[in-house]
Amino acid sequence: MHLISNPLVSIIIPTFNRALFLKETLESINKQTFLNYEVIVIDDGSSNDEANKVCEFFEKVSYFKIKNSGGPAKPRNIGIQKAKGKYLAFLDDDDLWLPTKLEKQVVVLENNPDFGLVHGCCEVIDEKGRFQNRIIGRPGSIDVKHGDVSMRMIGNWTIMMPTPLVRKEVIDKVGFFNEEMPPAGEDTEYWTRCSFETQFYYIDEPLVKYRVHATNLSADVQKYDRFDYYIKEVLLDQKKRGKISNSLYKMLLSRICTNQIKYFKKDYQLTLVRLFELDKFWYLRYNNVKYLIYILLFKR
């Protein structure tokens, strides 16, 4: 374990049985042009000690092993509790940062006090680190992901998990990742909550290499089955806190229902059950009906 006394940035990495990828991830951090950081690796009960051995080679890395929780939420939460930095960054154990990632984002937050989070897009790589000529997380218009994004974000997009740098004071308001959710979509739920607490600053530059491979958690579509219900709970909480009006709540809930309708042709009975669970008046919303007709007529 390596303790850094006063880091400006705390980098939290959950890991599980990916020592080879983890080594590459830590090497990408080690090449950062910004140096005032600590790295907190939380091993979610790997079946061997390889991750610990990898971490021992990196001076600024502290390694902790916990009982397997089945997903990244609990390790991230433990990392948040251990973090000492003014800013927090999250990185998965298979993704890579470009050398100037932290430097550019720290400058943004230091010079823009009204923004509590800075994020960006990613360039996709495969299992062997080869570029796939694809950028994900880049909006058609920068304004979509910049500023007060709370109304634009829900049901439309999320932050790419390896990209944000967040003020600790924002995290203190928002709290922890939802450990009750399946290990898919918990990041989107978290960033949605953050969007009601602060403005987001978007950098239109891929400062992250996002690795796509067979064992990505995000590839398991079934784990997203009840994701929209957790977003509904976020909206209900914001309505209770007076952050959104009842009419706005209904509008955003309608948008969530529209997302459910896209599954109609795959399993219409299950889709109808989910729609009525989300909003018993979903069929009275014009956008929902319009999208349902589109799905029925044109989607194959």
C-alpha positions in Angstrom: 0.0 0.0 0.0 1.3 3.4 -1.0 -0.1 6.5 0.8 -0.1 9.9 -0.8 -0.5 12.6 1.8 -2.2 15.5 -0.1 -3.3 14.4 -3.6 -5.4 16.8 -5.6 -7.0 14.0 -7.5 -8.1 10.5 -6.3 -8.5 7.9 -9.0 -10.8 5.0 -8.2 -10.5 1.7 -10.0 -12.6 -1.4 -9.3 -11.1 -4.6 -10.6 -11.9 -8.3 -10.8 -9.8 -11.0 -12.4 -8.3 -8.7 -15.0 -4.6 -8.3 -13.9 -3.2 -8.0 -17.4 -5.7 -5.3 -18.4 -5.2 -3.6 -15.0 -1.5 -3.4 -15.6 -2.1 -1.5 -18.9 -4.6 0.8 -17.1 -2.2 1.7 -14.4 0.6 2.3 -16.9 -1.7 4.8 -18.7 -2.1 6.6 -15.4 1.6 6.5 -14.8 2.1 8.4 -18.0 -0.1 11.3 -17.0 1.4 14.8 -17.4 -0.5 15.8 -14.2 1.3 14.2 -11.2 -0.6 15.2 -8.0 -2.8 12.2 -7.7 -3.4 9.0 -5.8 -4.8 5.7 -7.2 -7.2 3.5 -5.2 -7.6 0.0 -6.6 -10.5 -1.9 -5.0 -10.3 -5.6 -5.9 -13.8 -7.1 -5.8 -12.8 -10.5 -4.6 -10.6 -11.7 -7.5 -9.9 -15.5 -7.4 -6.1 -14.9 -7.2 -3.5 -12.4 -6.0 -2.4 -11.2 -9.4 -3.9 -7.7 -9.1 -2.1 -7.0 -5.9 1.2 -8.1 -7.5 0.5 -5.7 -10.4 -0.2 -2.8 -8.0 3.0 -3.2 -6.1 5.0 -1.9 -9.1 3.2 1.5 -9.1 4.3 4.0 -6.5 1.0 6.0 -6.1 -1.3 3.0 -6.0 -3.1 1.7 -2.8 -4.7 -1.7 -3.1 -7.6 -3.1 -1.1 -9.4 -6.4 -1.5 -13.0 -7.0 -0.5 -15.4 -9.9 -0.6 -16.9 -10.2 -4.1 -20.0 -7.9 -4.5 -20.8 -8.9 -8.1 -20.4 -5.4 -9.6 -18.5 -2.1 -9.6 -20.9 -0.1 -7.4 -19.6 -1.3 -4.0 -15.9 -1.1 -4.9 -16.4 2.5 -6.2 -18.2 3.4 -3.0 -15.4 2.1 -0.9 -13.0 4.0 -3.1 -15.0 7.2 -2.5 -14.8 6.7 1.3 -11.0 6.3 1.1 -10.4 9.1 -1.3 -8.5 12.2 -0.1 -8.5 14.3 -3.2 -10.4 17.5 -4.0 -11.4 15.9 -7.3 -12.4 12.2 -8.0 -12.0 10.3 -11.2 -13.3 6.8 -12.0 -11.6 4.4 -14.3 -12.5 0.8 -15.1 -9.7 -1.8 -15.1 -9.7 -2.4 -18.8 -9.8 1.2 -20.1 -6.8 3.6 -20.8 -6.2 7.3 -20.4 -4.2 9.5 -22.8 -1.3 11.3 -21.0 -3.0 14.8 -20.9 -6.4 13.6 -19.6 -6.0 14.7 -16.0 -4.1 17.8 -16.8 -6.7 19.2 -19.2 -9.6 18.3 -16.9 -8.0 19.7 -13.7 -7.5 23.0 -15.6 -11.2 23.1 -16.5 -12.4 22.6 -12.9 -9.8 25.0 -11.4 -10.9 27.7 -13.8 -14.6 27.1 -13.9 -16.0 27.0 -10.4 -19.6 26.8 -11.6 -19.0 23.4 -13.1 -18.7 20.4 -10.8 -17.9 17.8 -13.4 -15.9 17.6 -16.6 -16.2 14.8 -19.1 -15.7 13.8 -22.7 -15.8 11.1 -25.4 -13.8 8.0 -25.9 -12.0 6.3 -28.8 -12.8 2.6 -29.0 -10.1 -0.1 -28.9 -10.4 -3.9 -28.9 -9.1 -6.5 -26.6 -5.6 -6.1 -27.9 -5.6 -2.3 -27.8 -6.2 -1.8 -31.5 -8.1 1.3 -32.6 -11.6 0.6 -34.1 -12.0 3.9 -35.9 -15.0 4.7 -33.7 -15.6 7.4 -31.1 -18.4 7.0 -28.6 -19.9 9.5 -26.3 -19.6 12.4 -28.7 -22.9 14.3 -29.2 -24.1 15.7 -32.5 -23.9 19.2 -30.8 -21.6 20.0 -27.9 -24.4 21.9 -26.2 -26.2 18.7 -25.6 -23.7 17.5 -23.0 -22.5 20.9 -21.7 -24.0 23.1 -19.0 -27.2 22.3 -17.1 -27.9 18.9 -18.7 -30.4 17.4 -16.3 -33.4 17.8 -18.6 -31.5 16.7 -21.7 -29.8 13.7 -20.2 -32.6 11.5 -18.9 -33.5 8.8 -21.4 -31.2 10.2 -24.0 -27.5 9.7 -23.1 -25.1 9.0 -20.3 -21.5 10.0 -19.4 -18.8 7.6 -20.5 -17.6 6.1 -17.2 -13.8 6.5 -17.7 -14.1 10.2 -18.7 -15.4 12.3 -15.8 -13.5 14.3 -13.2 -15.8 15.3 -10.3 -15.5 17.7 -7.4 -15.6 15.9 -4.1 -18.2 18.4 -2.8 -20.6 17.3 -5.6 -20.1 13.6 -4.6 -20.7 14.6 -0.9 -24.2 15.9 -2.0 -25.1 13.1 -4.4 -23.9 10.2 -2.2 -22.9 6.7 -3.3 -23.5 4.5 -6.3 -26.7 2.4 -6.0 -25.6 -1.0 -4.8 -29.1 -2.4 -5.1 -29.0 -2.1 -8.9 -27.8 -4.9 -11.2 -24.2 -4.3 -12.3 -25.3 -2.5 -15.5 -26.6 1.0 -15.7 -25.6 2.0 -12.1 -23.2 4.6 -13.6 -26.0 6.2 -15.7 -28.2 6.3 -12.6 -25.4 8.0 -10.7 -24.6 10.6 -13.3 -28.3 11.4 -13.6 -28.4 12.2 -9.9 -25.2 14.3 -10.4 -26.9 16.3 -13.2 -29.4 17.7 -10.7 -26.6 19.0 -8.4 -24.1 20.7 -10.8 -23.3 21.7 -14.4 -21.3 19.4 -16.6 -18.4 20.7 -18.7 -17.9 18.8 -21.9 -14.5 18.5 -23.7 -14.9 17.5 -27.3 -11.7 15.5 -27.4 -11.2 11.7 -26.9 -8.9 11.6 -23.9 -9.8 8.0 -23.1 -9.4 4.6 -24.9 -12.5 2.6 -24.2 -11.9 -1.1 -24.5 -14.7 -3.3 -26.0 -14.4 -7.0 -25.5 -16.4 -10.1 -24.7 -16.4 -9.7 -20.9 -17.6 -6.1 -20.8 -20.4 -5.8 -18.2 -22.2 -3.3 -20.5 -22.6 -6.1 -23.1 -25.0 -8.0 -20.9 -28.3 -6.5 -22.1 -30.5 -8.5 -19.8 -29.1 -6.7 -16.7 -30.7 -3.5 -18.0 -34.2 -5.0 -17.7 -35.4 -2.9 -14.8 -33.0 0.1 -15.4 -35.8 2.5 -16.2 -37.5 1.9 -12.8 -34.4 3.1 -11.0 -34.4 6.3 -13.2 -38.0 6.8 -12.3 -37.0 6.6 -8.6 -34.4 9.3 -9.3 -37.2 11.5 -10.8 -39.5 10.9 -7.9 -36.8 11.9 -5.5 -36.1 15.1 -7.4 -39.8 15.9 -7.4 -40.0 15.4 -3.7 -37.1 17.7 -3.2 -38.7 20.4 -5.3 -36.0 20.2 -8.1 -38.6 19.4 -10.8 -42.3 20.2 -11.0 -45.0 17.6 -11.4 -45.6 18.5 -15.0 -41.9 18.1 -15.8 -41.8 14.8 -13.9 -44.6 13.5 -16.2 -42.8 14.7 -19.3 -39.5 13.0 -18.3 -41.4 9.9 -17.3 -43.0 9.8 -20.7 -39.5 9.9 -22.2 -38.5 6.9 -20.2 -41.7 5.1 -21.4 -40.7 5.8 -25.0 -37.4 4.0 -24.3 -39.4 1.0 -23.2 -41.6 1.0 -26.3 -38.6 0.2 -28.5 -38.7 -3.4 -27.2 -42.4 -3.8 -28.2 -41.8 -6.1 -31.1 -39.4 -8.3 -29.2 -41.9 -9.1 -26.4 -45.0 -7.0 -26.6 -46.7 -8.6 -23.5 -43.7 -7.9 -21.3 -43.3 -4.4 -22.7 -46.9 -3.6 -21.9 -46.5 -4.8 -18.3 -43.4 -2.6 -17.9 -45.1 0.4 -19.4 -48.1 0.2 -17.1 -45.7 -0.3 -14.1 -43.8 2.8 -15.1 -46.8 5.0 -15.9 -50.4 3.7 -15.8 -51.3 6.6 -18.2 -48.5 6.1 -20.7 -50.9 5.6 -23.6 -52.4 9.1 -23.1 -49.0 10.7 -23.8 -48.8 11.8 -27.5 -45.0 11.0 -27.9 -45.5 7.5 -26.6 -48.3 6.7 -29.0 -46.5 8.3 -31.9 -43.3 6.2 -31.2 -45.4 3.0 -30.7 -46.9 3.5 -34.2 -43.5 4.1 -35.6 -42.2 0.9 -34.0 -45.1 -1.1 -35.3 -44.9 0.2 -38.9 -41.3 0.6 -39.6 -39.1 -1.4 -37.2 -38.3 -4.9 -38.3 
